[in-house]
Amino acid sequence: MAEEKESKFDILEHELVPKHILLDKKEAEAVLEKYKIKPYQLPYIKSSDPAAEAIGAKPGDIVKIVRRSPTAGEAIAYRYVVEG
């Protein structure tokens, strides 16, 4: 039996997937301070989400998501990475 080589598809390159950016500790603290919130108050994204896996997000991290918007130009959202 010949092993099939699995081709890797970079999900972040797809036109319908918004840009996902893993924030470092300093950037994450700045976001939390700006909005005066705790990490668990952000919407969640599971660590098993394909985009979260692609950027190496681990539970406890914060991900910045940048979407294109026809009215605002770009819309920024933040997600707290949880186990899953």
MARKOLTI-652109 format. One record per residue (C-alpha): residue in three letters; x, y, z. Coordinates in steps of 0.02 Angstrom, whole numbers, padded with zeros to 5 digits, always signed. Example, Ala and Ser with C-alpha at 12.3 -4.5 7.8 and 13.67 -1.06 7.14 Angstrom:
BEGIN
ALA+00615-00225+00390
SER+00684-00053+00357
***
This chain:
BEGIN
MET+00000+00000+00000
ALA+00064+00171-00045
GLU+00043+00307+00084
GLU-00052+00457+00023
LYS+00037+00618+00056
GLU-00083+00737+00139
SER-00077+00908+00057
LYS-00082+01052+00179
PHE-00206+01190+00143
ASP-00169+01357+00225
ILE-00339+01410+00289
LEU-00277+01587+00324
GLU-00248+01615+00138
HIS-00431+01587+00094
GLU-00522+01746+00042
LEU-00669+01716+00160
VAL-00562+01691+00316
PRO-00523+01855+00406
LYS-00347+01892+00465
HIS-00310+01812+00635
ILE-00167+01884+00738
LEU-00103+01806+00899
LEU-00070+01946+01024
ASP+00085+01939+01133
LYS+00068+01965+01321
LYS+00101+02152+01314
GLU-00025+02183+01173
ALA-00156+02076+01261
GLU-00136+02174+01423
ALA-00154+02338+01326
VAL-00318+02279+01248
LEU-00387+02223+01416
GLU-00337+02389+01496
LYS-00412+02490+01352
TYR-00582+02407+01372
LYS-00565+02383+01561
ILE-00611+02200+01553
LYS-00547+02029+01605
PRO-00501+01901+01469
TYR-00651+01789+01506
GLN-00767+01936+01463
LEU-00714+01927+01281
PRO-00806+01813+01159
TYR-00725+01642+01151
ILE-00637+01547+01012
LYS-00593+01364+01038
SER-00412+01310+01025
SER-00472+01177+00901
ASP-00539+01310+00781
PRO-00444+01287+00617
ALA-00388+01470+00611
ALA-00333+01465+00794
GLU-00235+01305+00761
ALA-00154+01384+00608
ILE-00081+01528+00711
GLY-00035+01418+00859
ALA-00159+01491+00984
LYS-00165+01404+01153
PRO-00297+01419+01291
GLY-00274+01584+01382
ASP-00213+01678+01228
ILE-00304+01824+01146
VAL-00329+01829+00958
LYS-00360+01988+00859
ILE-00473+01962+00708
VAL-00473+02093+00570
ARG-00618+02085+00447
ARG-00646+02189+00292
SER-00802+02296+00306
PRO-00887+02394+00166
THR-00940+02531+00286
ALA-00800+02539+00414
GLY-00655+02487+00303
GLU-00602+02357+00429
ALA-00682+02290+00587
ILE-00576+02225+00731
ALA-00635+02093+00853
TYR-00546+02004+00995
ARG-00570+01824+01052
TYR-00512+01733+01208
VAL-00445+01560+01169
VAL-00524+01420+01271
GLU-00497+01232+01277
GLY-00593+01137+01146
***
